[in-house]
Amino acid sequence: MTENNWKRDWPYNSNFRDRALVQKYEAIERGENPLFWKDDLAYATLGGWTRTWPDSTLQESLGAKLLVQTYAESEPWVEVRLLPSGQFEVIQHIT
């Protein structure tokens, strides 16, 4: 990110010069995150990468540690994060 003059709190968009680098990270995430798997065997993950949803922003998740996220047949999806302040945050997402 530094080599591309990209700030940590800027959300990703198509202006990022090194798209090939981003594609490598996205491939790793898709391989490790049950949200992208084709089966419905995973009901939740412990830990992982915090992601933005249409109802959230990158700035809201910076510094937060993802503790658990639900998946299969669980709308609303639930995320529990540990904030830098030490408090917990519970977020529900719907499509």
LINHUCOR-V994921 format. One record per residue. N is the residue number from 0. RES is the residue in one letter. PHI is phi in whole degrees, -180 to 180 (999 if undefined). PSI is psi in radians with two decimals (999 if undefined). D_FIRST is the distance of its C-alpha to the first C-alpha in whole Angstrom. Layout:
n->(N;N)
res->(RES;RES)
phi->(PHI;PHI)
psi->(PSI;PSI)
d_first->(D_FIRST;D_FIRST)
//
This chain:
n->(0;1;2;3;4;5;6;7;8;9;10;11;12;13;14;15;16;17;18;19;20;21;22;23;24;25;26;27;28;29;30;31;32;33;34;35;36;37;38;39;40;41;42;43;44;45;46;47;48;49;50;51;52;53;54;55;56;57;58;59;60;61;62;63;64;65;66;67;68;69;70;71;72;73;74;75;76;77;78;79;80;81;82;83;84;85;86;87;88;89;90;91;92;93;94)
res->(M;T;E;N;N;W;K;R;D;W;P;Y;N;S;N;F;R;D;R;A;L;V;Q;K;Y;E;A;I;E;R;G;E;N;P;L;F;W;K;D;D;L;A;Y;A;T;L;G;G;W;T;R;T;W;P;D;S;T;L;Q;E;S;L;G;A;K;L;L;V;Q;T;Y;A;E;S;E;P;W;V;E;V;R;L;L;P;S;G;Q;F;E;V;I;Q;H;I;T)
phi->(999;-63;-64;-97;54;-107;-79;-59;-94;-88;-69;-68;-152;-70;-78;-66;-65;-100;-59;-61;-65;-62;-61;-65;-65;-63;-64;-64;-61;-64;-74;-103;-105;-59;-57;-101;-77;-83;-95;-116;-80;-92;-102;-165;-124;-104;79;109;-92;-73;-125;-92;-118;-57;-97;-138;-125;-60;-60;-68;-101;-63;84;-84;-106;-72;-97;-153;-142;-93;-135;-53;46;-128;-64;-76;-71;-117;-118;-120;-121;-101;-84;-56;-74;95;-86;-95;-129;-115;-125;-113;-118;-126;-96)
psi->(-0.72;-0.75;-0.42;0.19;0.69;2.20;2.59;-0.58;0.15;2.26;2.67;2.45;3.13;-0.08;-0.16;2.15;-0.67;1.18;-0.60;-0.65;-0.77;-0.72;-0.61;-0.78;-0.73;-0.67;-0.70;-0.80;-0.79;-0.56;-0.49;-0.23;2.03;-0.32;-0.50;0.01;2.71;-0.36;3.04;0.60;-0.40;2.24;-0.41;2.81;2.62;2.13;-2.83;-2.94;2.32;2.36;2.81;2.62;2.90;-0.45;0.25;3.00;2.80;-0.70;-0.57;-0.46;-0.13;2.29;-0.24;2.53;2.12;2.15;-0.79;2.55;2.33;2.77;-1.58;2.18;0.77;0.41;2.24;2.50;2.47;2.32;2.42;2.18;2.61;2.08;2.77;-0.45;-0.18;-0.11;2.75;2.60;2.27;2.20;2.39;2.31;2.45;2.74;999)
d_first->(0;4;5;5;6;5;7;7;11;10;11;10;13;14;12;9;10;9;11;12;10;10;13;13;12;15;17;17;17;20;22;22;22;26;25;24;27;31;33;34;34;32;32;30;27;26;23;20;17;17;17;18;21;23;25;22;19;15;16;19;18;15;17;19;20;21;25;27;26;29;30;33;35;34;33;33;30;29;26;27;24;25;23;22;26;27;29;29;28;29;28;30;28;31;30)
//
